[in-house]
Amino acid sequence: MSGPGREALLPVVGGDLEVPLVGGGRARHTNLDYAASAPSLVTVAEQVAQLLPYSASVHRGAGFGSQVCTAVYEGARAEVGRFLGARRDDAVVFTRNTTDAVNLLAHCVGHAAGRAARVVVLDLEHHANLLPWSAVRRRVVAARPTPEETLDALATELRAEPTALLAVTGASNVTGERLPLARLAALAHAAGARLFVDAAQLAPHRRIDLAGLDVDYLALSGHKLYAPFGAGALVGRRDWLDAAPPYLAGGGAVRDVTVTSVAWADAPARHEAGTPNLPGAVALAAACRALGALPADALVEHDEALRHRLVQGLAGLPDLRVLSRWPAATGISGTGTTATGTPDTGVGAPVGVVTFTFAGDRAAGAATDLAAAYLAAEHGISLCAGRFCAHPLLDQLGAPAGALRASVGVGSSVADVDRLIEALDLFLTSGPRWRYALGPGGWAPTPDDRLRPDWAASVPASPGLAASPCGT
């Protein structure tokens, strides 16, 4: 059969990996935990391997290797900017990850816009886009029952008092839902504020055009964008970045230094002190290049087909509840029926992140954690169980103890989704066939007879290969 989602969209490292199962069997690893950390694209790993023989200093050194590394590093910066549709004068600052990038921007807001600067956020944000703003004056707005009411509430709050920045998620790491970024940018700018978008979950599923959307700042993580080598980026208007002192003080961030004074460089160098993470930047750029080369709409069609298959499959199982902040607007009923957005709300279809809990009698206790351990140990399927670093949102969704999250990506296929549905059906109808015990690392099979790879055998033992809370 052909059609979106039938095959992986791009090859990923480990796409054909086999993992051990309890009892001595083996199965192809079904990775449905892309939202936590996505596997590396094959082309990304190849690009990093090509770089390593030339490994040398960046921005310092006359040797050929240093010249190559400097050119590749700055080329990576340009590639990331192109992929995101950055404006010509935007800065691309390499960071460790999205959390690091948000903290950097919070630092800059506090200096450039003044300590009294106010940042407005919604109460459904990932902790990375909620906690850093405590360094300035943060106003948390409660999400309303519909997206339209939520936009109205944000507009009212932005008009109530001078605001420097509106900070929103591009796509929820719990429900996959997203608000219209162009409308949010217009709301912010009408009130004299700027817009920041946490695109950690959006960028792997949708193309982004900073200039076209009129978004001022954006952050993302390489490890969620098929470049798991520890780099992220903050991209956006450079005036705030140039007005703030360096995020980290040190070599590379300066023009001139005496024992009593320092002249700082402009962004991005101002906020990239020390030796940069060259493989991380190169990996991130290679992922951007590969995703940017996909045919128009291919990424969206693949993502929506898999999400639809997943939500429909979950709807056919007993005692499951798909979580959604705005079920009517995104077409998700209480049990999950469709994956499509409704045009009249201006809210697009959610991205390929689906979180669910058990209903009825199964809702008690830590059933979601047990299910995650069961799926991994008996079927080789990876999901995420926990609160996903979004505690306020899980509370709103009626799942304060946590939930199960399945997330797809370019390496996923319909076969992966179908394997999950079949395994969950067995769990709900027959229960696990192995014994499990709750220990320090969460639920784990007991005994756990799965052997680690030879190269990892010397790693000190932990509480088994148990499922641990995800995003606590």
N, C-alpha and C positions, 0 to 999 in steps of 0.2 A: 504494500500500500504506500501511496505517496501523500504528500501534503505537509503543512507546517507541523513540526514536532515529531514526525515519524522517525527522524534521525537526528543525531547531534548536529548543531549548527556549525560548530567549530570543534576541532579535536583538542582535548585537554590531557594534560599529563595524568596518568592513572586512570584513564577512561576504561581500560581493560583490566584493571587491577582485580585480583582475586583475594579475598580475605577469609580467614578461618572462621568456622562456626563452632559453637559448642557441640560436643559429641564427635568431633573429628571431621566433619564435612567442610566444604569450601563453597564459596559462591562469588559471583562477580559483585564487586562493591557497587551498591546503588547509592550514590551520593545525592541526597536531597536536603543538603544543609548549606547551600550556596550563600545564603544570607549571612551566615556567620563568617565564613572564609571560603572563597571560591578557589577551585584548583587552578593551577597555572595553565594558560594556553600553551600548546606545544611550541608555537612560534615565539612565545615569550621566553621559555626555557632555552630555546635555540639561540635567541638574541643574547641572553646573558652568558651562555657558554662561549659565544664568539668574542664577547668582551673580555672575559677573564684573563686570557693570555697577555693582554695589553695593560693589565691593572697597574695604575700609577696615580700620582697626585693629580687632583683636579684644581685648575686655576693657579698652580704653582709647580714649576718644573720645566726645564728646557728639553727633556728627553722626548723621544718620539711617542712613547707610551703615554706620557703626560699630555702631550698635544692631542693625541687621539681621545683620551678620556675627557679632556676639557671640551673638545668639540662635540663629543657624544652627549655629555651632560647638558650642555646648552641646547643641543638639538632636541634632547628629550623635553626640555622646557617648552620649546616652540611647538613640539608635537602635541603636548597636552593642551596647550592653548588653542591650537587649531581644532582639536577634537571637541572642545567645549564651546567653540564659537566665541572665543574671547575677543574683546575689542583690541585695537592695535596698541593702545597705551595701557592695557591691563597688565598687572604683575602676576606671574606664576611663581609662587613660593613653594618649594618642596618641604614637606613636613614628614613626621613619622606616620601619621594616619589622620583620619577625620577629627578625632578627639583633639589631637595636637593642633590641627588647623583652627578649630573653633576656639581653643584657648588662646591661640595667637591673635585671632581677630578680636576677642574680648579684651585682650591686652591693648590692642591698637585703639579700640573704641574708647576705652577709659582714658587714653592720653590724647588722642586726636579730637574727640568730640567732648572731652571734659569729664571729670569724675562724676558729675551729675547727670551724665548722659543716660538715657533710659532705653532699655531694650525690651521689646514686647515679644513674648513667645506664647505658644499654645500649651495646654496641659497634656497633650498627647505625644510630646517629643521623646525621642531617645535621650538617655541621660547625657550623652555627648553634646546635645543641643539644648540642654536644660540647666545643667550644673555650672558650666563655665561662666554664664552670664551673671552669676552671683557676685562676680568681681566688680560689676558695675551696678546700675539700678535696674533690677529686673521686675517686669510686670507680667504675671502669668494670667492668660485669658482662658477661661474654660471653653472647650469646644461645645458647640450647640448640637441639637438633635439632627440638623441637616447641614450640609456644606454651605448652603446659601446663608443660613442664619449665622454660621460660624464666620463667614466673610463679613457679614454685617457687624458682628460683635468686634471683629478686629478693626474695622473701619471706625467704629465708635470709639474704641480705645485709643486709636492713633490720633483722633481729633481731640481727645480729652486733654491731652498734655503733650508738650513737645517731646518727640521721640527721635532717637538717633537711628535705630535699627529695628526692623521686623525680622525675626529669625524663625524659619519654618523648615519642616522636613520636606524633601522632594517626594519621597514615598515612604510610607510607614514600614518599619522593619518588623512589625507585628501583623498588620492586616494587608499590607501592600497598597493601601488606599493613598490617593494623592489629591491635593488641591490644585487649582489652576494657577500656575506660577505667573503668567502674564498679568492676570487680574490682581494677584497679590502685589506684584511690582507696581502696578498702577495705584493701588490703595496706599502703599507705602510712600510713593513719590508725591502723591497728592497731599500727603500730610507732612511733607518735608523730611521723610525718613528714607533710609536705604533698605534694601532687601538682601538678606543672606539666606542661602539654601543649603541645607545639609543633604548632599546628593549621594551619600554612601550607598543607599539602596536604589536610588533612581538611575544613576549612571550605568550600572550593569544591565539595565532593562530597557532604557529609552535613550535616544539621542537628545542632547541638550544644546541649545543655542543661547549662550549668555547674552549676546548682543541683541538677538531677535526677541528674546523674552524680556529684555531690559532688566535682567538680574544684576545686582551690584557685586555680590560676592557668592562664591560657591566653594564647598569643600568636598573632597572625596578620599577614599582609601584604595590603595592599590590591591590590598589583599581581598577586597570584595569585587575587584574589577579584573580578575584573572591574572594578577601580578603579585603573588603572595611573597614579596621580598621586603616588606616593611617600609614602604614609602606611601605618602599621600600628598595632597596639594591643596593650597588655598589660592584661589584665582579670583582676581577682581581689581577694583579701582585702587590705584597706587597711592592716592594722596593721603589716606589714613595710615597706610603702611609706611610712608615716608615721614609722616609727622610723629610717629611713636618711636621711642627708643627701642633698641634691639630686643627682641624676644629673649635671645641669649646673647651675652656679651662674649666676644672672643675673636680670634683670628678669622679673617675672611669677611667680617662684617664692617671693616673700617677702610677709610681712605688714608688716615695719618694718625699716629699715636705718639704722644710724649708721656713723660711720667706724670704730668699734671693735666693733660687734656687729650681729647680724642675727637676726631672728625669721622662721623659714621658714614658708611656708604648708603646709597639709596636702595630701596627694595628692587629686586628680591634679595640681593646679597646681605642687606642689613639684618635680615632675619634667618640667615643660613650660616651662622658662625660654625667654625670647625670643619673637619673633613666631612664632605657630604656622603650620603648613601648612594653611591653611583649605581650599583646593580639595581637598587630599588627604583631609582629614577628611570633607568633604561628599561626596566621591566614594565613600569607603568606606561611609558611612552609606546613600547611595543604592543601592549594590550590596546591602547587607544588607536594605534595604527590598524590593528587587525579588526577591531570592531568598526572603525570608521570605513573600512574597505568593504563591508558587507553590502549586498544590494539593498536598495531603498525598501524599507518596511520589513525586511527579512527578520530583524531582531524582534520587532513588535509582533509579527505574525507567529513566530516560534514561541515567544513568551506567552501570548494570549491563548494559543492552542493548548499549551501544557497546563496553564492555570485552569482553563475551562475543564479540561479532562480531570484534573485533580479535584476541583470543587464538585463536579458532577459525581465522581466516584465516591467522595466522602458523603454526599447526600444520600447515596444508596445504602449506607451502613447504619445500623441501629445505634442509638445512644451517642451520637456525635453532634457537636455544635460548632459550626464555623464562626469565628469571631470577626465582627465588622463594626466599625464605629458609626458608619452611615449605611446600613444595609439597604435602605430603599434607593439611595442615590447610586450605589454601585451594583445593584442587582443581586445582592446577597441576602437571601432570606435567613430565617433563624437556623435553618439546617444547611443552607448553602445551595443555591439553585443555578445561578449563572455567574459568569465572570465579566460580563460586559458593563460598561458605563452607560449612563443615560445622558444624551446630548443636552437636554434642556437645563441641566445643572452646571454644565461646564466642567464636570469632573470626568476625567478619562478613566478607562478601565484600570483596575488595580494591577500592579506588577505581579510577577510570579512568586509571591510570598503568601502562604496560606497558613493560618494558625487556628487550631481547634482544640476543644476540650471534650471530655466525656460528660454526658448528661445522665439524668436519672440516678439510679443506684451506683453507677460506675463513677460518678463525680466525686465521691468521698475519697479522702486519703490522697496518696501520691500515685494515682493510676497513670498519669501522663509520664512520670519518670520511669515507672515500671515498663510502660509500653515502649519507651525509647530504648531501654536496655534490652528488652525482648527483640525488638526489630533489628538491633545491631547483632546480638548474640546468635539469634536463630535464623536470620535472613540476610545479614550483611547489608542492612539498610541504615543509612545515617540520617537521623532527624535531630532537631534541637528541642530539648525540654527545659523549661524554666520560665523566667520572667523577662528575658531578652533585653535587659538594661532599659526597660520601659515600665517601671513599676506603676506610675500613675495611670497609664493607659490600661494596663492589665486590671487594675482596680476598677476602672470605668467599665470594662468589658465583662465584669463579673467573674474574673479568674485571678484573684489575688494570690493564690497558691502556685500559679503557673499554668502553662499549657504546652501543647506540642506544635512545633512549626515545621512545615515542609516548604522548601524553596528550590526553585529550578533555575537553570542557567543555560548557557549555550552548549554545554556538554550533556544536557539532559535530553531524554526522549520519552515518547509515549510508553515504551516498555518499562522505563523506570517508574513512572506513575502507576502503571498497572500492577507492578510488583508490590508497591506500597499498599495499594487498595486490597490486594489479595491477602497480604500478610496481616493487615489490620482486621480484615474479615475473620481470619483464623483466630486472632487474639480475642475478638469480641464474642465469637461463637464457641471456641474451644479452650481458650486460655493458653498460657505458655506451656510448653512440654518440659521445660527445664525448671529447676528450682532457682529462686532469686532471693537475695537478702539485702537489707538496707544497711549500708555501711557509711563511712565518712565521705566517700566519693559519690554516694548515691546508690541506686539499685544496681546490683551486679549479679551475674549468674554464679551459682555456688554448687559445685566447684567450677572455676573458670579454667577450662583446659585449652583455651586458645593460646597458641605460641606466638610471641612477637618475632619479627624478622631477625635473622642472624645478626645483622649489623646493629640492631637495637637491643640485643640480648643482654648487653652489659649495663644498660640503663637501670638504675636502682628500682626495685619493685615499688609499685604504688598499690592502692586498694583495687587491684585487678584492672581490667580494661572497662571499668564501669562507666555508665552514662553519668556525667556530672551536670549540675544545674547550669543552664546556658544563660548568660547575661544576668546574673544575680547582682 
